[in-house]
Amino acid sequence: MKKVIVAILAVVVLSVGAIVIIAQRSGHGGKHGGFGHRGMGMIFKKLDLTDEQKAQAKEIVKAGFEKNKGVFEAMKANRDKMKAATANGAFDEATVTVIAAEQGQLSAQLIVERERTKSQIFALLTDDQKAKAIELEKEFDGRMKRGPRGNRGGFAGPTDSE
């Protein structure tokens, strides 16, 4: 039972994670508060969410994004600090370590919020939707193991002939 719940939650995490990544890259929620991304819509369509569930999920995601705007901004500033600290091949291990630790703390904050959001969205699903989410998660796991273009492990490393 625990594995089933973890599998379901993994599918929801992927959905929420996509929104967080898109919002982070765009620097804002976009036209739809980060919710209009095609991938999220496809997941919701595959889970056959009702309009009410979609609206509730959208509000949950939007609230999570709003709560973390400062974290997104801090992460961007931190990436900029790292670029400046390592420009032109410069490397000061102490400085890089401090910046990396800051980035780790910010990432941890986003992970906690993502898990909170995932839990709230999971609570909206019916038993049938949860079962479908398990199927989607298995499908996704299979794709991740193959990686892009069917490469095992996700990377096209050197071949034996190289």
C-alpha positions as CSV (number, residue, x, y, z in Angstrom):
1,M,0.0,0.0,0.0
2,K,2.9,2.4,0.8
3,K,4.4,1.8,-2.6
4,V,1.1,2.6,-4.3
5,I,0.8,5.9,-2.4
6,V,4.4,6.7,-3.3
7,A,3.7,5.9,-7.0
8,I,0.6,8.1,-7.1
9,L,2.4,10.9,-5.4
10,A,5.3,10.7,-7.8
11,V,2.9,11.4,-10.7
12,V,1.5,14.4,-8.9
13,V,5.1,15.6,-8.1
14,L,6.0,15.5,-11.7
15,S,3.0,17.6,-12.5
16,V,3.7,20.1,-9.8
17,G,7.4,20.0,-10.6
18,A,6.8,21.0,-14.2
19,I,4.8,24.0,-13.0
20,V,7.6,25.0,-10.6
21,I,10.3,24.7,-13.2
22,I,8.3,26.6,-15.8
23,A,7.5,29.4,-13.3
24,Q,11.1,29.5,-12.2
25,R,12.4,29.8,-15.7
26,S,9.9,32.4,-16.7
27,G,10.4,34.4,-13.5
28,H,6.6,34.5,-13.0
29,G,3.5,32.4,-13.2
30,G,2.9,33.1,-16.9
31,K,-0.5,33.8,-18.4
32,H,-2.1,31.1,-16.4
33,G,-0.2,31.4,-13.2
34,G,2.0,28.6,-14.3
35,F,-0.9,26.3,-14.7
36,G,-1.5,26.5,-18.4
37,H,1.6,24.4,-19.3
38,R,0.7,21.7,-21.8
39,G,2.2,18.9,-19.8
40,M,0.1,19.7,-16.7
41,G,-3.0,19.9,-18.8
42,M,-2.2,16.6,-20.4
43,I,-1.8,14.9,-17.0
44,F,-5.1,16.4,-15.8
45,K,-6.7,15.3,-19.0
46,K,-5.4,11.7,-18.5
47,L,-6.6,11.7,-15.0
48,D,-10.0,13.0,-16.2
49,L,-10.2,15.7,-13.6
50,T,-13.5,17.5,-13.2
51,D,-13.6,21.2,-13.8
52,E,-13.9,21.7,-10.0
53,Q,-10.8,19.5,-9.4
54,K,-8.9,21.5,-12.0
55,A,-9.9,24.8,-10.5
56,Q,-9.0,23.6,-7.0
57,A,-5.6,22.2,-8.3
58,K,-4.9,25.5,-10.1
59,E,-5.5,27.4,-6.9
60,I,-3.3,25.1,-4.9
61,V,-0.5,25.4,-7.4
62,K,-0.9,29.2,-7.7
63,A,-0.8,29.6,-3.9
64,G,2.4,27.5,-3.7
65,F,4.0,29.5,-6.5
66,E,3.0,32.8,-4.8
67,K,4.4,31.5,-1.5
68,N,7.7,30.7,-3.1
69,K,8.2,33.8,-5.4
70,G,10.9,35.0,-3.0
71,V,12.7,31.6,-3.1
72,F,12.7,31.6,-6.9
73,E,14.2,35.1,-6.9
74,A,16.8,34.1,-4.3
75,M,17.7,31.0,-6.4
76,K,18.2,33.2,-9.5
77,A,20.3,35.6,-7.5
78,N,22.3,32.7,-6.1
79,R,23.0,31.3,-9.6
80,D,24.1,34.8,-10.6
81,K,26.5,34.9,-7.6
82,M,27.9,31.5,-8.7
83,K,28.5,32.7,-12.2
84,A,30.3,35.8,-10.9
85,A,32.3,33.8,-8.5
86,T,33.5,31.3,-11.1
87,A,33.8,33.7,-14.1
88,N,36.7,33.2,-16.4
89,G,37.7,29.9,-14.7
90,A,38.0,31.4,-11.3
91,F,37.5,29.0,-8.4
92,D,37.6,29.7,-4.7
93,E,36.4,26.5,-3.0
94,A,35.2,28.3,0.2
95,T,33.1,30.8,-1.8
96,V,31.7,28.1,-4.1
97,T,30.9,25.9,-1.0
98,V,29.0,28.8,0.7
99,I,27.0,29.5,-2.5
100,A,26.2,25.8,-3.0
101,A,25.0,25.5,0.6
102,E,22.7,28.5,0.1
103,Q,21.4,26.9,-3.1
104,G,20.8,23.6,-1.3
105,Q,18.8,25.4,1.4
106,L,16.7,27.1,-1.2
107,S,16.1,23.8,-3.0
108,A,15.1,22.2,0.2
109,Q,12.4,24.9,0.7
110,L,11.0,24.3,-2.8
111,I,11.0,20.5,-2.2
112,V,9.0,20.9,1.0
113,E,6.5,23.2,-0.8
114,R,6.3,20.8,-3.7
115,E,5.5,17.9,-1.4
116,R,2.9,20.0,0.4
117,T,1.3,20.9,-2.9
118,K,1.4,17.3,-4.1
119,S,-0.3,16.2,-1.0
120,Q,-3.1,18.8,-1.4
121,I,-3.6,17.8,-5.0
122,F,-3.6,14.1,-4.2
123,A,-6.4,14.7,-1.7
124,L,-8.5,16.0,-4.6
125,L,-8.3,12.7,-6.6
126,T,-11.0,10.0,-6.6
127,D,-10.0,6.3,-6.2
128,D,-10.2,5.8,-10.0
129,Q,-8.0,8.8,-10.6
130,K,-5.5,7.5,-8.1
131,A,-5.4,4.2,-9.9
132,K,-4.8,6.0,-13.2
133,A,-2.1,8.0,-11.6
134,I,-0.3,4.7,-10.7
135,E,-0.5,3.7,-14.4
136,L,0.9,7.0,-15.5
137,E,3.7,6.8,-13.0
138,K,4.7,3.3,-14.2
139,E,4.7,4.7,-17.8
140,F,6.8,7.6,-16.7
141,D,9.3,5.3,-14.9
142,G,9.7,3.3,-18.0
143,R,10.5,6.4,-20.0
144,M,12.9,7.7,-17.4
145,K,14.8,4.4,-17.4
146,R,15.2,4.5,-21.2
147,G,16.1,8.2,-21.1
148,P,15.9,10.5,-24.1
149,R,15.7,8.7,-27.5
150,G,15.6,5.4,-25.7
151,N,19.1,5.7,-24.2
152,R,19.4,3.7,-21.0
153,G,20.1,5.8,-18.0
154,G,19.1,9.0,-19.7
155,F,22.5,9.9,-21.3
156,A,24.1,9.0,-24.6
157,G,27.5,8.4,-23.3
158,P,30.5,7.1,-25.3
159,T,30.1,3.8,-27.0
160,D,32.5,0.9,-26.8
161,S,33.8,1.8,-30.2
162,E,35.0,5.3,-29.0
